[in-house]
């Protein structure tokens, strides 16, 4: 069964969202759980890509920003993408895209993380995704931070 975790931040600050995403990616790496960060905001993904080179508690966090098929490398542990590529061996989807990708609806990820801010648009979109996950029969947890 797919497990979905909503992480609800007490702020609308995007910097706080990025900070939590970085922490979750680091924990995914430490837990040996290959991940995909999926967003509709390529500029945010590029900023996170730069910040991943600076994660202080690990020597190196193998990751790649996927903009073309040539960017896909089996040795990269974390992918960042603004569209769904045919990515093998990803067990964790960190979805900050307004929509749920078909691959997630089909259960191709065993875990899904949603990082939510208090921005009204983000909240409304997250409610829609919550209802969809519930209707799909996924196990849902909410963590208010």
C-alpha atoms as an extended CHARMM CRD file, in Angstrom:
* protein
*
       145  EXT
         1         1  UNK       CA              0.0000000000        0.0000000000        0.0000000000  PROA      1               0.0000000000
         2         2  UNK       CA              1.2480000000        3.4770000000       -0.8850000000  PROA      2               0.0000000000
         3         3  UNK       CA              1.9390000000        5.6710000000        2.1310000000  PROA      3               0.0000000000
         4         4  UNK       CA              1.4830000000        9.4310000000        1.7920000000  PROA      4               0.0000000000
         5         5  UNK       CA              2.8710000000       11.8710000000        4.3580000000  PROA      5               0.0000000000
         6         6  UNK       CA              1.7900000000       15.5010000000        4.3650000000  PROA      6               0.0000000000
         7         7  UNK       CA              4.2970000000       17.7730000000        6.1120000000  PROA      7               0.0000000000
         8         8  UNK       CA              2.4610000000       20.9970000000        6.9240000000  PROA      8               0.0000000000
         9         9  UNK       CA              4.6590000000       23.9780000000        7.6840000000  PROA      9               0.0000000000
        10        10  UNK       CA              3.3040000000       26.8040000000        9.8900000000  PROA      10              0.0000000000
        11        11  UNK       CA              4.4570000000       29.4450000000        7.3960000000  PROA      11              0.0000000000
        12        12  UNK       CA              4.0110000000       30.4250000000        3.7530000000  PROA      12              0.0000000000
        13        13  UNK       CA              7.7690000000       30.9840000000        3.4570000000  PROA      13              0.0000000000
        14        14  UNK       CA              9.2140000000       29.0940000000        0.4690000000  PROA      14              0.0000000000
        15        15  UNK       CA             12.6860000000       29.1290000000        2.0610000000  PROA      15              0.0000000000
        16        16  UNK       CA             11.2940000000       27.0470000000        4.9390000000  PROA      16              0.0000000000
        17        17  UNK       CA              9.8330000000       24.6270000000        2.3980000000  PROA      17              0.0000000000
        18        18  UNK       CA             13.1750000000       24.2930000000        0.6250000000  PROA      18              0.0000000000
        19        19  UNK       CA             14.9720000000       23.7350000000        3.9380000000  PROA      19              0.0000000000
        20        20  UNK       CA             12.5950000000       20.9100000000        4.8610000000  PROA      20              0.0000000000
        21        21  UNK       CA             12.9150000000       19.3600000000        1.3990000000  PROA      21              0.0000000000
        22        22  UNK       CA             16.7040000000       19.3540000000        1.7370000000  PROA      22              0.0000000000
        23        23  UNK       CA             16.4280000000       17.6650000000        5.1260000000  PROA      23              0.0000000000
        24        24  UNK       CA             14.0150000000       15.0420000000        3.7500000000  PROA      24              0.0000000000
        25        25  UNK       CA             16.3440000000       14.3300000000        0.8170000000  PROA      25              0.0000000000
        26        26  UNK       CA             19.2600000000       13.9050000000        3.1740000000  PROA      26              0.0000000000
        27        27  UNK       CA             17.2120000000       11.4900000000        5.3140000000  PROA      27              0.0000000000
        28        28  UNK       CA             16.1660000000        9.5720000000        2.1870000000  PROA      28              0.0000000000
        29        29  UNK       CA             19.8230000000        9.1990000000        1.2470000000  PROA      29              0.0000000000
        30        30  UNK       CA             20.7570000000        8.0370000000        4.7440000000  PROA      30              0.0000000000
        31        31  UNK       CA             17.8870000000        5.5070000000        4.6330000000  PROA      31              0.0000000000
        32        32  UNK       CA             18.9950000000        4.3070000000        1.1740000000  PROA      32              0.0000000000
        33        33  UNK       CA             15.6580000000        5.3110000000       -0.3720000000  PROA      33              0.0000000000
        34        34  UNK       CA             16.0040000000        6.5970000000       -3.9560000000  PROA      34              0.0000000000
        35        35  UNK       CA             13.8940000000        9.7080000000       -4.4120000000  PROA      35              0.0000000000
        36        36  UNK       CA             12.3960000000       12.0400000000       -6.9710000000  PROA      36              0.0000000000
        37        37  UNK       CA             11.6050000000       15.6500000000       -6.1380000000  PROA      37              0.0000000000
        38        38  UNK       CA              8.8200000000       16.6460000000       -8.5430000000  PROA      38              0.0000000000
        39        39  UNK       CA              7.8220000000       20.2840000000       -9.0030000000  PROA      39              0.0000000000
        40        40  UNK       CA              6.3370000000       22.5620000000      -11.6310000000  PROA      40              0.0000000000
        41        41  UNK       CA              8.8940000000       25.2400000000      -10.6740000000  PROA      41              0.0000000000
        42        42  UNK       CA             12.1650000000       24.6410000000      -12.5390000000  PROA      42              0.0000000000
        43        43  UNK       CA             13.7980000000       27.6790000000      -10.9170000000  PROA      43              0.0000000000
        44        44  UNK       CA             13.1260000000       26.2350000000       -7.4610000000  PROA      44              0.0000000000
        45        45  UNK       CA             14.5610000000       22.9120000000       -8.5870000000  PROA      45              0.0000000000
        46        46  UNK       CA             17.6870000000       24.6490000000       -9.8580000000  PROA      46              0.0000000000
        47        47  UNK       CA             18.0760000000       26.4480000000       -6.5210000000  PROA      47              0.0000000000
        48        48  UNK       CA             17.6810000000       23.1720000000       -4.6250000000  PROA      48              0.0000000000
        49        49  UNK       CA             20.1840000000       21.5340000000       -6.9880000000  PROA      49              0.0000000000
        50        50  UNK       CA             22.7540000000       24.1910000000       -6.0400000000  PROA      50              0.0000000000
        51        51  UNK       CA             21.9990000000       23.8220000000       -2.3330000000  PROA      51              0.0000000000
        52        52  UNK       CA             22.3910000000       20.0360000000       -2.4690000000  PROA      52              0.0000000000
        53        53  UNK       CA             26.0800000000       20.5760000000       -3.1970000000  PROA      53              0.0000000000
        54        54  UNK       CA             26.3100000000       22.3300000000        0.1720000000  PROA      54              0.0000000000
        55        55  UNK       CA             24.5930000000       19.7900000000        2.4700000000  PROA      55              0.0000000000
        56        56  UNK       CA             26.9630000000       19.8440000000        5.4520000000  PROA      56              0.0000000000
        57        57  UNK       CA             26.2620000000       16.5120000000        7.1420000000  PROA      57              0.0000000000
        58        58  UNK       CA             27.0370000000       14.2190000000        4.2140000000  PROA      58              0.0000000000
        59        59  UNK       CA             30.1680000000       14.1140000000        2.1020000000  PROA      59              0.0000000000
        60        60  UNK       CA             28.2210000000       14.0040000000       -1.1360000000  PROA      60              0.0000000000
        61        61  UNK       CA             24.5540000000       13.6360000000       -1.9760000000  PROA      61              0.0000000000
        62        62  UNK       CA             24.3930000000       12.1030000000       -5.4840000000  PROA      62              0.0000000000
        63        63  UNK       CA             21.6580000000       13.9090000000       -7.3450000000  PROA      63              0.0000000000
        64        64  UNK       CA             20.7540000000       15.2810000000      -10.7520000000  PROA      64              0.0000000000
        65        65  UNK       CA             18.4610000000       17.9120000000      -12.1490000000  PROA      65              0.0000000000
        66        66  UNK       CA             16.6870000000       16.1270000000      -15.0070000000  PROA      66              0.0000000000
        67        67  UNK       CA             16.0150000000       18.4430000000      -17.9240000000  PROA      67              0.0000000000
        68        68  UNK       CA             16.7420000000       16.0090000000      -20.7650000000  PROA      68              0.0000000000
        69        69  UNK       CA             16.8660000000       12.2400000000      -21.0520000000  PROA      69              0.0000000000
        70        70  UNK       CA             20.6660000000       12.4350000000      -21.1080000000  PROA      70              0.0000000000
        71        71  UNK       CA             20.6150000000       13.7660000000      -17.5370000000  PROA      71              0.0000000000
        72        72  UNK       CA             19.3030000000       10.4260000000      -16.2190000000  PROA      72              0.0000000000
        73        73  UNK       CA             22.1140000000        8.4320000000      -14.6340000000  PROA      73              0.0000000000
        74        74  UNK       CA             21.5400000000        5.2770000000      -12.6010000000  PROA      74              0.0000000000
        75        75  UNK       CA             24.1650000000        6.3910000000      -10.0660000000  PROA      75              0.0000000000
        76        76  UNK       CA             22.2900000000        9.5320000000       -9.0510000000  PROA      76              0.0000000000
        77        77  UNK       CA             20.3370000000        8.8210000000       -5.8990000000  PROA      77              0.0000000000
        78        78  UNK       CA             18.0090000000       11.8060000000       -5.9830000000  PROA      78              0.0000000000
        79        79  UNK       CA             16.4130000000       13.2340000000       -9.0940000000  PROA      79              0.0000000000
        80        80  UNK       CA             14.8760000000       16.6810000000       -9.3850000000  PROA      80              0.0000000000
        81        81  UNK       CA             12.4460000000       17.1240000000      -12.2730000000  PROA      81              0.0000000000
        82        82  UNK       CA              9.5770000000       19.2520000000      -13.5160000000  PROA      82              0.0000000000
        83        83  UNK       CA              8.1230000000       16.4350000000      -15.6190000000  PROA      83              0.0000000000
        84        84  UNK       CA              7.7510000000       12.7100000000      -15.1840000000  PROA      84              0.0000000000
        85        85  UNK       CA             10.5040000000       10.8120000000      -16.9090000000  PROA      85              0.0000000000
        86        86  UNK       CA             10.7370000000        7.0440000000      -17.1040000000  PROA      86              0.0000000000
        87        87  UNK       CA             12.7740000000        6.7490000000      -13.9300000000  PROA      87              0.0000000000
        88        88  UNK       CA             13.5510000000        3.3090000000      -12.6130000000  PROA      88              0.0000000000
        89        89  UNK       CA             14.0540000000        2.3850000000       -8.9870000000  PROA      89              0.0000000000
        90        90  UNK       CA             12.5120000000        5.4430000000       -7.3010000000  PROA      90              0.0000000000
        91        91  UNK       CA             10.6370000000        4.4370000000       -4.1530000000  PROA      91              0.0000000000
        92        92  UNK       CA             10.0070000000        7.9330000000       -2.7860000000  PROA      92              0.0000000000
        93        93  UNK       CA              8.2370000000       10.7900000000       -4.5220000000  PROA      93              0.0000000000
        94        94  UNK       CA              8.5360000000       14.2280000000       -2.9500000000  PROA      94              0.0000000000
        95        95  UNK       CA              5.7020000000       16.0090000000       -4.6920000000  PROA      95              0.0000000000
        96        96  UNK       CA              5.5230000000       19.7860000000       -4.5900000000  PROA      96              0.0000000000
        97        97  UNK       CA              3.7600000000       19.9240000000       -7.9490000000  PROA      97              0.0000000000
        98        98  UNK       CA              0.1350000000       21.1310000000       -7.9110000000  PROA      98              0.0000000000
        99        99  UNK       CA             -1.0050000000       17.8480000000       -9.4690000000  PROA      99              0.0000000000
       100       100  UNK       CA             -0.4380000000       14.1980000000       -8.6820000000  PROA      100             0.0000000000
       101       101  UNK       CA              1.4770000000       12.5470000000      -11.5220000000  PROA      101             0.0000000000
       102       102  UNK       CA              0.0230000000        9.4530000000      -13.1940000000  PROA      102             0.0000000000
       103       103  UNK       CA              2.9910000000        7.3750000000      -11.9920000000  PROA      103             0.0000000000
       104       104  UNK       CA              2.0020000000        8.1330000000       -8.3910000000  PROA      104             0.0000000000
       105       105  UNK       CA             -1.6690000000        7.3530000000       -9.0380000000  PROA      105             0.0000000000
       106       106  UNK       CA             -0.5850000000        4.0110000000      -10.4930000000  PROA      106             0.0000000000
       107       107  UNK       CA              1.3390000000        3.1850000000       -7.2930000000  PROA      107             0.0000000000
       108       108  UNK       CA              4.8440000000        3.2600000000       -8.7960000000  PROA      108             0.0000000000
       109       109  UNK       CA              6.1460000000        4.9480000000       -5.6310000000  PROA      109             0.0000000000
       110       110  UNK       CA              5.7690000000        3.1810000000       -2.2930000000  PROA      110             0.0000000000
       111       111  UNK       CA              5.9850000000        6.4820000000       -0.4110000000  PROA      111             0.0000000000
       112       112  UNK       CA              4.9490000000       10.0300000000       -1.2520000000  PROA      112             0.0000000000
       113       113  UNK       CA              5.8760000000       13.1460000000        0.6990000000  PROA      113             0.0000000000
       114       114  UNK       CA              3.9610000000       16.3930000000        0.2780000000  PROA      114             0.0000000000
       115       115  UNK       CA              5.5070000000       19.5250000000        1.8070000000  PROA      115             0.0000000000
       116       116  UNK       CA              2.8100000000       22.1360000000        2.3300000000  PROA      116             0.0000000000
       117       117  UNK       CA              3.0980000000       25.8090000000        3.2230000000  PROA      117             0.0000000000
       118       118  UNK       CA              0.3540000000       28.1420000000        4.4340000000  PROA      118             0.0000000000
       119       119  UNK       CA              0.1330000000       29.8790000000        1.0590000000  PROA      119             0.0000000000
       120       120  UNK       CA             -3.6190000000       29.8220000000        0.1820000000  PROA      120             0.0000000000
       121       121  UNK       CA             -3.0250000000       28.3800000000       -3.2960000000  PROA      121             0.0000000000
       122       122  UNK       CA             -0.6790000000       25.6790000000       -1.9760000000  PROA      122             0.0000000000
       123       123  UNK       CA             -3.2240000000       24.7660000000        0.7140000000  PROA      123             0.0000000000
       124       124  UNK       CA             -6.0770000000       24.4720000000       -1.7890000000  PROA      124             0.0000000000
       125       125  UNK       CA             -4.0150000000       22.3530000000       -4.1760000000  PROA      125             0.0000000000
       126       126  UNK       CA             -2.8940000000       20.1090000000       -1.2950000000  PROA      126             0.0000000000
       127       127  UNK       CA             -6.5040000000       19.5430000000       -0.2500000000  PROA      127             0.0000000000
       128       128  UNK       CA             -7.3010000000       18.3690000000       -3.7710000000  PROA      128             0.0000000000
       129       129  UNK       CA             -4.3330000000       15.9870000000       -3.7270000000  PROA      129             0.0000000000
       130       130  UNK       CA             -5.3240000000       14.7270000000       -0.2720000000  PROA      130             0.0000000000
       131       131  UNK       CA             -8.8220000000       13.8540000000       -1.5540000000  PROA      131             0.0000000000
       132       132  UNK       CA             -7.3360000000       12.0900000000       -4.5690000000  PROA      132             0.0000000000
       133       133  UNK       CA             -4.9420000000       10.0280000000       -2.4390000000  PROA      133             0.0000000000
       134       134  UNK       CA             -7.8060000000        9.1340000000       -0.1030000000  PROA      134             0.0000000000
       135       135  UNK       CA            -10.0010000000        8.0790000000       -3.0390000000  PROA      135             0.0000000000
       136       136  UNK       CA             -7.1450000000        5.9290000000       -4.3640000000  PROA      136             0.0000000000
       137       137  UNK       CA             -7.0450000000        4.0950000000       -1.0260000000  PROA      137             0.0000000000
       138       138  UNK       CA             -3.5620000000        5.2730000000       -0.0640000000  PROA      138             0.0000000000
       139       139  UNK       CA             -2.6030000000        5.3980000000        3.6190000000  PROA      139             0.0000000000
       140       140  UNK       CA             -2.3320000000        9.0800000000        4.6180000000  PROA      140             0.0000000000
       141       141  UNK       CA             -0.5710000000       10.7330000000        7.5380000000  PROA      141             0.0000000000
       142       142  UNK       CA             -0.3920000000       14.4280000000        8.3430000000  PROA      142             0.0000000000
       143       143  UNK       CA              2.5000000000       15.9560000000       10.2680000000  PROA      143             0.0000000000
       144       144  UNK       CA              1.9370000000       19.5270000000       11.4610000000  PROA      144             0.0000000000
       145       145  UNK       CA              5.3420000000       21.0690000000       12.0430000000  PROA      145             0.0000000000
